[in-house]
Amino acid sequence: MGDAIKITDLSHSFKEQLVLDNVSINFEKNKIYGLLGKNGSGKTTLLNIIANQLLSKSGYIEILGINIKDNVEVLDNICIVREKEFYNTEIKVKNIFKMYSYFYHNYDKELEKQLCDYFNINTKKRYQHLSRGMKSLVSNIIGLCTNAPITIFDEPTIGLDAVNREEFYNILLGNYIKNPRTIIISTHLIDEIDNVLENVILLDKGKIVINDNIENIKEKSYYITGKKEDLSKLECLNNKKIHKKFGSTLVYYYYGDICDRDLDLINKLDINVEHMSVQELFINTTKKGGFKYEKDKSIL
């Protein structure tokens, strides 16, 4: 299938703060990716560098096999949309759409009209007079209609209610099936899109800590619960921190493969194993430190 984006040894700092730390990652053609991470994890910086809105200070980036430093015209294949993307807020919505239709050759004007009617967007209004949710929808409509080979949605559901969030993702998935391309969705609302995503990339403190197919991630994300003496026998929990403690019962979260030896022990001992959601994995992987447990005390 080939790569839409290839990033090698990318690092970036703002003054003395390292934001991206030697990141190497490939985004394949015609896949939907979720880019996850807390505020300050490096997500926005990574997206801005991909779109050439920020110049990288080290590393190598190819877009569809072309180094963006050698040929900036390859950037015509990228559309990145986010709320607050438009600097002239007095411009009318219809003129924002018109501007993008000139820039992207495969822009779908008919789909634009259908989506504006569906979401009740008055295109004669000035952008600054729209609600925050409507601003997000304008950006999302642009992302859907450009049909760019690489389409990036940065927090696409800011200001949207639950119904419109669900509707947007349903429309996005239908649009992707009709016009396959590489889609990257950067978001904090993970549970709402795990049925849309094919791959998940989790950034934490400027490093990629997870990069895998979403089905593999769900399969390898566990809560493991049992008595201390039983859990201490599992190799997979060596050097792992306790997630919760209920009296003499301990709960660990674990991401990865469980070896046959541990699986055999789990079946023989009083140990319970449950899968956790992608949202729970995100929280547990990126949270600060966690609680410290005192001996013989429980924290609920």
C-alpha positions in Angstrom: 0.0 0.0 0.0 2.9 2.4 0.7 3.3 5.3 3.1 1.4 8.6 2.9 3.7 10.2 5.5 7.2 8.9 6.6 8.8 10.6 9.6 12.3 9.8 10.6 14.3 11.0 13.7 12.1 14.1 14.2 12.9 16.3 17.2 11.7 19.8 18.0 12.1 22.2 20.9 10.7 25.5 21.9 13.5 27.4 23.6 14.9 24.8 26.0 11.8 22.6 26.2 12.0 19.4 24.2 8.5 18.9 22.6 9.3 16.0 20.2 12.0 13.6 21.1 13.5 11.6 18.1 10.1 10.6 16.7 10.0 8.1 13.8 6.7 6.9 12.5 4.9 6.0 9.2 1.3 6.8 8.3 0.1 4.3 5.6 -2.0 5.3 2.7 -5.8 4.9 3.0 -6.0 4.3 6.8 -7.7 6.2 9.6 -5.4 7.1 12.5 -6.1 8.3 15.9 -3.4 10.6 17.3 -3.8 10.7 21.1 -2.0 12.5 23.9 -2.5 15.0 26.7 -2.1 18.7 26.2 1.6 19.3 25.9 2.4 15.8 24.6 3.6 17.1 21.2 0.5 16.3 19.1 -0.1 19.8 17.7 3.6 20.3 17.1 3.7 17.1 15.1 0.7 18.0 13.0 2.0 21.5 12.3 5.3 20.1 11.2 3.6 17.6 8.9 1.6 20.4 7.3 4.7 22.6 7.1 3.1 25.2 9.4 6.1 24.8 11.6 9.6 24.1 10.4 11.3 21.1 12.0 14.7 21.7 13.4 15.9 18.1 12.9 14.6 15.0 11.2 13.3 14.0 7.8 9.7 14.0 6.5 8.4 12.6 3.3 4.9 13.2 2.0 3.9 10.6 -0.6 7.5 9.7 -1.1 8.7 13.4 -1.5 10.8 15.3 0.9 8.8 18.5 1.7 12.0 20.5 1.8 12.7 19.5 -1.8 9.3 20.2 -3.2 6.7 22.2 -1.2 4.1 21.5 -3.9 3.6 18.1 -2.3 1.8 19.9 0.5 -1.1 20.4 -1.9 -2.0 16.8 -0.9 -2.5 17.7 2.7 -5.6 19.4 4.3 -5.4 20.2 8.0 -8.5 21.6 9.6 -9.2 22.9 13.1 -11.3 25.4 14.9 -9.6 28.9 14.9 -7.8 28.0 11.6 -9.2 31.2 9.9 -7.4 34.4 10.8 -9.9 36.7 9.0 -12.9 36.0 11.2 -15.0 38.7 9.4 -15.1 36.6 6.2 -18.4 34.9 5.3 -18.6 31.2 5.6 -19.5 30.8 1.9 -16.2 32.6 1.0 -14.2 30.3 3.2 -15.6 27.3 1.3 -14.9 29.0 -2.0 -11.3 29.6 -1.0 -10.7 26.0 -0.3 -12.5 24.8 -3.4 -10.0 26.8 -5.5 -7.1 25.3 -3.7 -8.1 21.6 -3.8 -8.9 20.3 -7.2 -11.1 17.4 -6.0 -13.2 19.6 -3.8 -16.8 18.3 -3.6 -19.2 21.3 -3.8 -22.3 19.2 -3.8 -21.3 17.4 -0.6 -20.5 20.9 0.9 -24.1 22.0 0.1 -25.6 18.7 1.5 -23.6 19.0 4.8 -24.4 22.7 5.3 -28.1 21.9 4.8 -27.9 18.9 7.1 -26.2 20.8 9.9 -28.2 24.0 9.3 -25.2 26.2 8.6 -26.0 29.6 7.2 -23.2 30.2 4.8 -24.1 33.9 4.5 -23.0 34.5 8.1 -19.6 35.8 9.0 -17.4 33.3 10.6 -17.0 35.3 13.8 -20.8 35.2 14.4 -20.9 31.4 14.4 -21.1 29.4 17.7 -18.1 27.4 18.6 -19.8 24.1 17.5 -20.7 25.6 14.1 -17.1 26.8 13.6 -16.0 23.2 14.2 -18.5 21.9 11.7 -17.3 24.4 9.1 -13.8 23.1 9.5 -15.0 19.5 9.4 -17.0 20.1 6.2 -13.9 21.5 4.6 -11.9 18.4 5.6 -14.5 16.1 4.2 -15.0 18.0 0.9 -11.4 18.6 -0.1 -10.8 14.9 -0.6 -7.1 15.6 0.0 -5.0 12.4 0.0 -4.0 13.3 3.6 -6.7 14.9 5.7 -6.0 15.9 9.3 -8.7 16.8 11.8 -7.3 18.5 14.9 -9.9 18.2 17.8 -12.8 18.1 15.3 -15.7 17.9 17.8 -14.9 20.9 20.0 -18.2 22.6 20.9 -20.3 19.8 19.4 -23.1 18.1 21.3 -23.2 14.3 21.5 -25.6 13.9 18.6 -23.5 16.1 16.2 -20.3 14.3 17.3 -21.8 11.0 16.4 -23.3 12.3 13.2 -19.9 13.7 12.1 -18.0 10.5 12.7 -20.7 8.5 10.8 -20.5 10.9 7.9 -16.7 10.8 8.0 -16.6 7.0 7.9 -19.1 6.9 5.0 -17.0 9.5 3.1 -13.8 7.5 3.7 -15.4 4.3 2.4 -16.4 6.2 -0.7 -13.1 8.1 -1.1 -10.3 6.2 0.8 -7.4 8.3 1.9 -5.2 8.8 4.9 -7.1 10.5 7.8 -5.5 11.5 11.0 -7.8 12.5 13.9 -6.3 14.2 16.9 -8.7 14.1 19.8 -9.3 13.6 23.6 -12.7 12.0 23.1 -11.4 8.5 22.4 -14.3 6.3 23.3 -16.4 8.0 20.6 -14.1 7.1 17.8 -12.5 3.7 18.5 -15.0 2.1 16.1 -13.8 4.5 13.4 -10.0 4.2 13.8 -7.8 1.6 12.3 -4.5 2.6 14.0 -3.8 4.4 17.2 -0.7 6.5 18.0 -0.2 7.6 21.6 2.2 10.4 22.3 3.5 11.1 25.8 6.1 13.7 26.7 7.2 14.0 23.1 7.7 10.2 22.5 5.6 7.6 20.8 4.6 5.1 23.5 2.0 3.1 21.5 1.6 2.6 17.8 -0.5 -0.3 16.8 -3.7 -1.5 15.1 -6.7 -0.7 17.3 -7.8 -4.3 17.5 -4.4 -5.4 18.7 -4.4 -2.5 21.3 -7.8 -3.6 22.6 -6.6 -7.2 22.8 -3.4 -6.3 24.8 -5.0 -3.8 27.3 -5.8 -5.5 30.6 -6.9 -5.0 34.2 -5.4 -7.8 36.3 -6.9 -8.3 39.7 -6.1 -10.7 42.5 -4.3 -11.3 45.8 -0.8 -10.0 46.3 0.8 -13.4 46.7 -0.8 -14.7 43.5 -0.1 -11.6 41.4 3.6 -11.6 42.5 4.0 -14.8 40.5 3.2 -13.2 37.2 6.2 -12.1 35.1 4.1 -9.6 33.2 3.6 -7.6 36.4 7.3 -7.4 37.4 8.2 -3.7 38.2 4.6 -2.6 37.5 2.8 -0.1 39.8 -0.4 -0.9 41.6 -3.4 0.7 39.9 -5.9 0.3 42.8 -6.1 -1.5 46.1 -9.2 -2.9 47.8 -8.2 -4.4 51.2 -6.0 -7.4 50.3 -7.0 -7.3 46.6 -4.8 -5.5 44.1 -5.5 -4.2 40.6 -2.9 -3.6 38.0 -3.2 -2.3 34.5 -1.1 -3.9 31.9 -0.5 -3.3 28.2 1.3 -6.0 26.2 1.3 -9.7 25.4 0.9 -12.2 28.3 3.2 -15.2 28.0 1.9 -18.8 28.1 3.4 -19.3 31.6 1.5 -16.4 33.0 -1.7 -17.4 31.2 -1.4 -20.9 32.8 -1.0 -19.3 36.3 -4.0 -17.0 35.7 -6.1 -20.1 34.9 -4.9 -21.9 38.0 -5.0 -19.1 40.6 -7.7 -16.8 41.7 -6.7 -14.0 39.3 -9.2 -12.1 37.2 -8.3 -10.5 33.8 -10.5 -8.0 32.0 -9.9 -5.9 28.9 -9.9 -2.1 29.4 -11.1 0.4 26.8 -8.7 2.6 24.7 -9.8 5.6 26.8 -8.8 3.8 30.0 -5.5 2.8 28.4 -4.9 6.4 27.4 -5.6 7.6 31.0 -3.5 5.0 32.7 -0.6 5.3 30.4 -0.3 9.1 30.5 -1.4 10.0 34.1 1.2 11.4 36.5 2.7 8.8 38.8 -0.5 7.6 40.4 -1.3 7.1 44.1 1.3 5.8 46.6 -0.1 3.1 48.8 0.7 2.8 52.4 1.1 -0.6 53.9 -2.2 -2.3 55.0 -4.3 0.7 53.9 -6.8 1.0 51.1 -7.4 3.9 48.8 -10.7 3.7 46.9 
